[in-house]
């Protein structure tokens, strides 16, 4: 079973005798994309553990959610299927659509860094047939790229980040009736996030972060995960990689200098971590961006 086959929405589509997978790609950092064609079908998505953003590329005027035949799709219409949601779809006629799959961890990072909120406070709002010209244009740019070509796949990954950021700003709301228990106080979370951003070029240990909150390492690690949506070491690595992407895109700093500014012990350690997360070396990423 491939990594894509572990994504429930992808798996459901792939199991259909009517759907055809045109192309797909793992984009790194908890994101993947797929381009599908389908006709005369019915698909059920049962509480997937990942978020799915979709855009109708062509046709789709006979596609609707079961029980809602009066509301149908059309080219450039967008659908938002959050993790945990159940949806049942009827496809009459033909449809061509793009999917962007997003992990809960990548969603959590966006909540903290872009919205300055705890991920458990927020939810991606389920939506069908949304009209958003800017987002639809990004999806069309995404499918125009050759995902089999490493350089273009890296550009696709950057575009996928833009699509996710737009969705976070436009399709996220507070969970209703939620009473948070445990976790860090809001001021502690903000202090930690600011401290980490300001010290990415230094070695940051768990004990050092725990001391900022006057907690034992054990309790701090548990409370950090509740408030940030992922463990401290995973969050720290994600922020270092994000800074690395910014530096690589912004100029021609030597890779060794980028590694040091992002807190990696050496250029080789940086290259290995970057390749594991993004799917390419820092040098290849910079070349793909034309730097």
Buried (B, 14 or more C-beta within 10 A) or exposed (E): EEEBEEBBBBBBBBEBEEBBBEBBBBBBBBBBBBBBBBBEBEBEBEEBEBBBBBBBBEBBBBBBBEEEEEEBBEBBBBBBBBBBBEBEBBBBEBBBBBBBBBBBBBBBBBBBBEBEBBBBBBBBBBBBBBEBEEBBEBBBBBBEBEBEEBBBBBBBBBBBBBBBEBBBEBBBEEEEEEEEEEBBEBEBBEBBBEEBEEBBBEEBEBEEBBEEBEBEBEEBBBBBBBBBBBBBEBBBBBBBBBBBBEBBBEEEBEBEEBBBBBBBEEBEEBBEBBBEBBBBBBEBBBBBBEE
